Amino acid sequence: MKKTILVLSLAVVSAVSFAQKKKTTTSATVSFDATTKLDALPKADNKTVVAALNTKTGAIAFEAVVKNFSFSNPKIQEHFNGAQWMDSDKFPKASFKGKITNLSTVNFKADGTYSGTVEGDLTMHGVTKKVSAPAKFVVSGSNITATSEFSVKVADFNVSGPAIGAGKVATDPKITVTAEFK
């Protein structure tokens, strides 16, 4: 009986310890800006992104539903989700799975702002590519805000809508990812 209680106690302590190291959110934001001199409208936000951060291992991930990107112009949103662009019926999600490469310089137990580098696999439009990007981690009590800005070449992900060739959409849009973990 004592062994059973000890084993159960250790299991509970382990579960609580793990829960404190892994943080998640369902309201992270992924934004992109594909504006050019010819068109200032190709910008979108997705504020329903699922993200996870393991403060012990440095593992970080996010997943975005492609149809949840919101544009100011409904026609652009229709084109974006169409077969010539993101083909969101065929490829409904975009995701990233990676790690903080310099985890030892980020102290998730002390308030402050820390610079990091995140490397991993970005999957979009059915294509997975390795990416590396700078990241900023702001720790305030038990809250952590992670932010990263980077660019990708849309051709690397087999996205080639006609507006790209016409110069109305950037060939390398800026992507910003922000996640607040509480």
Beta strands, then each sheet from edge to edge (+ up, - down):
strand 1: 22-33
strand 2: 43-54
strand 3: 59-65
strand 4: 93-100
strand 5: 112-124
strand 6: 127-140
strand 7: 143-151
strand 8: 174-181
sheet 1: 1+ 2- 3+ 4- 5+ 6- 7+ 8- 1+
end
